[in-house]
């Protein structure tokens, strides 16, 4: 693991600091519904303010597509951050240019400012060099603490580093350390659990863990594609027909690897995917033509729980069924309980899965919950993430 320079390695007293945060939080009637991403950035924010920095925070919110949208203004985030910190968070109604430069010039050491939604500016997602330059202009230092956007080569995650020295925030540093440990120095036995809808989204992650893990447990819609590759008729179930040959190749690879690839032996099936709809539990070879496999079954959940119990480390990305439609959250619930109650060091990533664990009040029992979705997957794939590659190395 390459050691990245962080806020702990620089003097910020009297410096103008631009900090990229991930405050892309859910809103409800103009109020923040879940402030966990805001709280995740607090250690870095407080370190910089206590260190005497003049701190400006920058984040996106939603997908306005480079256009102003009143429903996606950052005002609710500024209000919530003010409540959490117990100090005033000034919110600027612009993102870059003269207004930003003037606002920064008037700031005092230890003051905090939040910019308007970065994605109101077309140049943000295009990583436009001119926008990145105007954004960076008033500052002495760039701190990236937004791991969840580190896989995006945007102006505020990568472009500004062409104009400013760039270091990691405490959250970014922790993400890099934890996710690197899973790949470079895992505790063994290592069990990887992969769920979600599509094999196509996770082919490289599957391949990575086949070469790394001791056990790979598969669930969710992607398990259906593997079962189709094994020759089962899945009725009306969702699976990726264009990925069946790829799944066959992965099954062959697993037989030549150190890793045991484990697929469901029973499935919850239904004719109608709706809350409380009638369902049955059947083995994969007994799915009727009008039935859909929408969750792993109780026998599979029990087997997966045993693997987890016998592991020293568990990494997990993606729910194991259609967890947002009860009762098809049962497989995810049972396995989550096993991970939370087990002694294995646990690392969880992915927005849907984290939401499921939050709903079960189990997140506090997980050793590390990554703030990344796509970023976590791409990191585990071994890809170079633009928001990390631009950060200064410790020996530089």
C-alpha angles and dihedrals in degrees: 000000000000110000111237122209111246140188087273089067100053138066109237100174109134092357127133103234127193110201122191110213132176104236093152091135131160115263130203119193091336096313130106108255097189120021098180093113090051091050091048089064096048098093092057093042092051093045091053095045093046088048091059100255124152095230129204119184123208127191143152124234122200124324110297090157098227094311134107113260119180091206090060100049116131096236096105090051092051090050093049093046089050089055094048097045096039090225133094116273109200114213121211118213092216137053110214143355133048095343091055094045091051093047092050091047090058095049123109128215111283094022124131131214132180121208125220119263108305092214092063082079115076091211093063100074091032090057087229109193093216092053091046090051093050090047092050097041102094095044140089098195140023120214118190113202096153104101090163089069098036091106090061121087094213129148093256096045102040113357098065090057087073088067104031139042104260128211136169125258120229093263093050090048091051092048092052092048096046098044092044090054090056089058105032107031110013123172112244140270086041116195120192119197117198125184139149131104107289137052088195090066093055110030094119093044090051090049091047093053093043086063094042114029130072093217132022115194116194129201142148125054090322089065088061090059090052091048090050087052088054088057102258121146104232099190111212094345121134115251136144107258091187090057099051093097090048090051089051089053091050091050089052090048091051090058090058095045135079088246126096109220108210122195129186118278093193134027139197107238133188139174093220124037099217135119111284095002119156114274141173135201116234139159116258093260093058103058110131122227094256097041128100126210105225106160142017113265130242095263091053091046090052093049092048089049090056092052089050092048090053094048130097093202132024126191118186136185125172134016119274097227142003089300095173090065111062132244087031091070092074098098093049090046095051094046091045090054090051092051093046094048097040127093095234119113103252130209119183128188137174132069098247093049093045089051090053092050091047090052089052092046089236102119091093089062094055115094095219129009111192118220090213130092109173090011092059092049093048091047090052089047088059096245121151107248113217094219091056101037091062094056118104118257119237094245094048 
